[in-house]
Amino acid sequence: MDNLDYQAQLIARNILDGVQEEAEKIENLATKLLGIVQENGIYAGVLFLHTRSSRHDKNMAPAFRDELLKYVSKAFQLPAPANEPRAQLRFTTDQVCAHLGRMILVKSVWEQALIYVRHGAKALKSESVPRQGAARNG
């Protein structure tokens, strides 16, 4: 059996490594997404990531989506969905939400991963060196 906390840590690390924005912006998106996933579920989370309109959120959303959906594909040995909204939403509905046990497990791992992203972003804020590629003025 996989260590689910370890899987959540890997997802968070990969998101933090893949996003080149200010730590505060990362923390804000992770916090919003965590609230959506907790209150409305994982389908709403994927939909939320596809509807971001601010420049910073638009830049970060693909890294969040890719890592969260990559976990699902890997954990359940499923082919990854194409990198476009309809395919990813269909994948979420058909491969995750249609299976109650799978959906509960994925939601739990995603929630923990997003908590780790939030805390990781807070830790990045305390670094004295700015993140590579991060804009100084938001």
C-alpha positions in Angstrom: 0.0 0.0 0.0 1.2 3.5 -0.8 2.0 6.0 1.9 -0.6 8.6 1.0 1.0 11.3 3.1 4.2 10.8 1.1 2.2 11.0 -2.1 0.7 14.3 -0.9 4.2 15.6 -0.1 5.5 14.7 -3.6 2.5 16.5 -5.3 3.2 19.6 -3.2 6.9 19.6 -3.9 6.3 19.2 -7.6 3.8 22.0 -7.6 6.1 24.3 -5.7 9.0 23.4 -8.0 6.9 23.9 -11.1 5.5 27.3 -10.3 7.5 30.4 -10.9 5.5 33.0 -9.1 5.8 34.9 -5.8 5.3 32.7 -2.7 2.3 34.8 -1.7 0.5 34.2 -5.0 1.2 30.5 -4.7 -0.2 30.4 -1.2 -3.3 32.4 -2.2 -4.1 30.0 -5.1 -3.5 26.9 -2.9 -5.8 28.3 -0.2 -8.6 29.1 -2.7 -8.3 25.7 -4.3 -8.2 23.9 -1.0 -11.5 25.6 0.0 -13.1 24.7 -3.3 -12.0 21.0 -3.0 -13.1 20.8 0.6 -16.5 22.4 0.1 -17.4 21.4 -3.5 -15.2 18.4 -4.4 -12.5 17.5 -6.8 -14.5 18.1 -10.0 -15.1 21.7 -8.8 -11.4 22.0 -8.1 -10.4 21.0 -11.6 -13.1 23.3 -13.0 -11.8 26.2 -10.8 -8.3 25.7 -12.1 -9.6 26.0 -15.7 -11.4 29.2 -15.0 -8.7 31.3 -13.5 -8.5 34.8 -15.1 -5.8 36.7 -13.2 -2.4 36.6 -14.9 -0.7 35.0 -11.9 -3.4 32.4 -11.4 -3.4 31.6 -15.1 0.3 31.0 -14.9 0.1 28.7 -11.9 -3.1 26.7 -12.6 -1.5 24.3 -15.2 1.2 23.2 -12.6 -1.5 22.6 -10.0 -3.8 20.7 -12.5 -1.0 18.7 -14.0 0.4 17.4 -10.6 -3.0 16.7 -9.1 -4.2 14.8 -12.2 -0.9 13.1 -12.6 -1.3 11.6 -9.1 -4.7 10.2 -10.1 -3.3 8.6 -13.3 -0.3 7.1 -11.4 -2.2 5.9 -8.3 -4.9 4.1 -10.3 -2.8 3.2 -13.4 -5.0 5.2 -15.7 -3.9 7.0 -18.9 -3.4 10.7 -18.3 -6.1 13.0 -19.8 -5.2 15.3 -22.6 -4.1 18.8 -21.5 -7.4 20.5 -22.3 -10.4 21.3 -20.2 -13.0 18.9 -21.6 -10.7 15.9 -21.4 -9.6 16.7 -17.9 -13.1 17.4 -16.7 -14.4 14.2 -18.3 -11.5 12.2 -16.8 -12.3 13.6 -13.4 -16.0 12.7 -13.7 -15.5 9.2 -15.3 -12.4 8.0 -13.6 -12.6 9.6 -10.2 -16.0 10.9 -9.2 -17.9 7.8 -10.6 -16.0 5.6 -8.1 -16.9 6.6 -4.5 -13.9 5.0 -2.8 -11.5 6.5 -5.4 -13.1 9.9 -5.1 -12.7 9.9 -1.3 -9.1 8.8 -1.5 -8.2 11.4 -4.1 -10.0 14.2 -2.2 -8.1 13.3 0.9 -4.7 13.3 -0.8 -5.4 16.5 -2.8 -6.5 18.3 0.4 -3.3 17.2 2.2 -1.1 18.2 -0.8 -2.7 21.6 -1.0 -2.1 22.1 2.8 1.5 21.3 2.1 1.7 23.7 -0.8 0.3 26.5 1.4 2.9 25.8 4.1 5.6 25.4 1.6 4.7 28.7 0.1 4.8 30.3 3.5 8.3 28.8 4.0 9.4 30.3 0.7 8.2 33.7 1.8 10.8 33.6 4.6 13.6 32.9 2.2 15.9 35.9 1.8 16.6 35.2 -1.8 13.7 35.8 -4.3 12.4 32.8 -6.2 13.9 32.5 -9.7 11.5 34.0 -12.3 9.2 35.5 -9.6 8.2 39.1 -10.3 9.2 41.5 -7.5 6.1 43.7 -8.0 2.8 41.7 -8.1 
